[in-house]
Amino acid sequence: MSEPAMFSSALPAIIGRDDYERDICARSKSAVDVRYEPDASIGDWTPKVAECHANVDYWVNHRAGYAAVRGWLAHIGCGDLHGYTAHSVLRDPHGELVDITPVEDRNLVHRRFIAHLGDDAAFLRMRTPKLEILCQRNCPAPAFELEWVNQPIDSDDPL
């Protein structure tokens, strides 16, 4: 089996979700740490939990020199399995990535991010069918199947 292709600078004009997931997973080892700014605000406005795209868009519209960066934020990691969720961060005037979106657990400050390679329309198209990408090693992981913890037991079962 060959290694998944990695799109180096931008997505082809037409790409399917499967190829897109392969690209994100192929780049998962190069995810970058994003600085978190828990006290970000503009006047009376403060970013809201779980509204990263709106938070970033508001900031960019009210602060010169900032740009929106769409991509995928690591939210689970266990062995060689990693999960990413659609997310937006800022590129500040110095080129550094900054996350202004708060989370419920303020102790969660380690944020690994994979930038989307393409325009906002392509990002919206890729995040719409499913907000999550699961990677196993550098390949898309199979979907999780629910397993019943408390299986029905046979009436003859001694437990």
C-alpha positions in Angstrom: 0.0 0.0 0.0 1.4 3.4 -1.0 1.7 6.4 1.2 -1.2 8.9 0.9 -0.5 11.8 -1.4 0.1 15.2 0.3 -1.0 18.3 -1.5 2.0 20.7 -1.0 0.6 24.2 -1.3 -3.1 24.2 -2.2 -5.9 21.9 -2.9 -6.7 20.9 -6.5 -9.8 22.7 -7.7 -11.9 19.5 -7.4 -11.1 17.1 -4.5 -13.3 14.7 -2.8 -13.7 14.3 1.0 -11.8 11.0 1.0 -8.8 12.6 -0.6 -9.1 15.6 1.6 -9.0 13.4 4.7 -6.0 11.5 3.4 -4.2 14.9 2.9 -5.0 16.0 6.5 -3.9 12.7 7.9 -0.7 12.7 5.9 0.1 16.2 7.4 -1.0 15.2 10.9 2.7 14.8 12.0 3.3 18.4 11.0 0.5 19.9 13.1 1.7 23.0 14.8 1.1 24.3 18.4 -1.1 27.3 18.4 -0.8 29.9 21.1 -4.0 30.4 23.1 -5.1 33.8 24.2 -7.7 33.2 27.0 -8.3 36.9 27.7 -8.8 38.1 24.1 -11.4 40.8 23.7 -12.4 43.9 21.6 -14.1 46.4 23.8 -17.1 44.7 25.4 -17.0 41.8 22.9 -15.4 38.5 24.0 -15.1 35.3 21.9 -17.7 32.6 22.6 -17.2 28.9 23.3 -17.7 26.7 20.3 -18.0 29.6 17.8 -14.5 29.7 16.5 -15.4 30.7 12.9 -17.6 33.6 14.0 -15.0 34.7 16.7 -12.2 34.8 14.1 -14.3 36.5 11.5 -15.3 39.2 14.0 -11.7 39.8 15.1 -10.5 40.1 11.5 -13.2 42.6 10.7 -12.3 44.7 13.7 -8.5 44.5 13.9 -6.2 45.4 11.0 -3.3 43.1 10.2 -5.0 39.8 11.2 -6.2 37.1 8.9 -8.4 34.1 9.4 -6.8 30.7 9.1 -9.2 27.7 8.6 -8.1 24.2 9.5 -8.4 21.3 11.8 -7.7 21.3 15.6 -6.6 18.1 17.4 -9.1 17.1 20.0 -8.3 13.5 20.7 -5.0 11.5 20.7 -4.5 8.0 21.8 -1.6 6.0 20.5 -1.6 6.2 16.7 -5.3 7.4 16.6 -5.8 11.2 16.3 -9.0 13.2 15.9 -9.3 16.6 14.4 -12.3 19.0 14.3 -13.0 21.9 12.0 -11.5 25.1 13.5 -10.5 28.6 12.8 -7.6 30.6 14.3 -5.9 33.9 13.6 -2.7 34.8 11.9 -1.4 37.9 13.7 0.5 40.7 12.1 3.8 38.9 12.9 2.7 35.7 11.2 2.1 33.7 14.4 -1.1 31.6 14.7 -3.3 32.5 17.7 -6.4 30.8 19.0 -8.9 33.2 20.7 -11.8 30.7 21.1 -12.4 29.7 24.7 -13.1 26.2 25.8 -15.1 25.0 28.8 -11.9 23.7 30.5 -9.6 26.7 30.8 -6.7 24.3 31.6 -6.8 22.9 28.1 -4.1 25.1 26.5 -2.3 22.7 24.3 -3.7 23.2 20.8 -2.3 21.3 17.7 -3.5 22.7 14.4 -3.4 21.6 10.7 -4.0 24.5 8.3 -6.5 24.0 5.5 -4.9 24.4 2.1 -7.4 26.3 0.0 -10.0 29.1 0.2 -12.9 29.5 2.6 -15.4 28.0 0.1 -13.4 24.8 -0.1 -13.1 24.6 3.7 -16.8 25.0 4.1 -17.4 22.3 1.5 -15.0 19.9 3.3 -16.3 20.6 6.9 -20.0 20.5 6.0 -20.6 16.7 5.6 -18.6 15.9 8.8 -16.9 18.2 11.3 -14.4 15.6 12.3 -11.5 13.8 10.7 -10.1 10.7 12.4 -6.5 9.6 11.5 -4.8 6.3 12.3 -1.1 6.8 11.7 -1.1 8.9 8.6 -4.3 7.4 7.1 -8.0 8.1 7.7 -9.2 5.9 10.5 -12.3 3.7 10.2 -15.4 5.2 11.8 -15.9 4.2 15.5 -18.6 1.6 16.1 -20.6 1.7 19.2 -20.0 -1.2 21.5 -22.4 -2.1 24.2 -20.6 -2.1 27.5 -23.4 -4.0 29.2 -24.4 -6.7 26.8 -27.7 -8.5 27.5 -26.9 -11.7 29.3 -28.4 -15.1 28.9 -30.7 -16.1 31.8 -28.4 -19.1 32.4 -25.4 -16.9 32.8 -24.1 -17.2 36.4 -23.1 -13.6 36.5 
